[in-house]
Amino acid sequence: MTDVNKPPVVPRREWLAAIDTLRVREKAHTRERDAIAAARRRLPMTEVDPSAPLVGGDGPVPLIDVFEGRTQLFVSYHMWHASRSAADQCEGCTFFTGQVRELSYLHQRDVTFAVFCQGPYEESDRYRRFMGWEMPWYSVPAESHERLVAGRHFGMKACYLRDGNRVFETYWTTGRGVEPMAPSYGILDMTVHGRQETWEDSPPGRPQPYEASGRQFRENGRPTAQWARIAAGHDDDLHNAQPPTGGSGCCP
């Protein structure tokens, strides 16, 4: 810490005045974010096949059933590298998916959250269990890729609206557009060192050890969030770990 360029120390009155100046910009940013959200709510929508099949814990299920009776659905499309170890799975998707834990507030507003994963269900669901995630989890079979992903790629987030037996896609985003799923980034943005990523505009001498190429979500060769599970004694072997009682068998 002694070698890090730290902010100057000033009297409290001067410090509060500097924060008040910044607060004007923060409030303008909040108002603009609200205006963008208002424009998003006014976008047109496009119809999708409500019968597009997915695979869940109880077997095949049509898209419309994933709504769980609600009228809105938020889907996180999780990348999956089939037949590869837990250490080789997508660090970015692990980062974003793992931060959505408390779903009751979404349910209160008539929104269901679900993850749609690439690859075989049993294999990716084993990863879900290793990570301790409890959100609804489905795999997208090849026959549904065009109906749901439609030339885009996993890693995106999409919103759907159900009107009776019809389903519509209302919005999708990818890249930095998915950052609202990650409160860790919002918290880091308020700290003096920020995200500590090389692209950030930080004063010289501040720590920035993380390249923004996916490596910012890894530590010692595997997605950062895995280390706590390993320390707790959880098994990360996707091929040899046994499913829970009543499970559907081992991976091929």
Secondary structure, DSSP 8 states (H G I E B T S, - for coil): -TTS-------HHHHHHHHHHHHHHHHHHHHHHHHHHHHHHT---EEE-TT-EEEETTEEEEHHHHTTT-SEEEEEEE---TT--GGGS-HHHHHHHTT----HHHHHTTEEEEEEESS-HHHHHHHHHHHT--S-EEE--HHHHHHHTTT--TT-EEEEEEETTEEEEEEEE-GGGGGGG-HHHHHHHTSTTTT-BTTS---TTS---B-TTTGGGEETTEETTHHHHHHTT----TTT----TT------
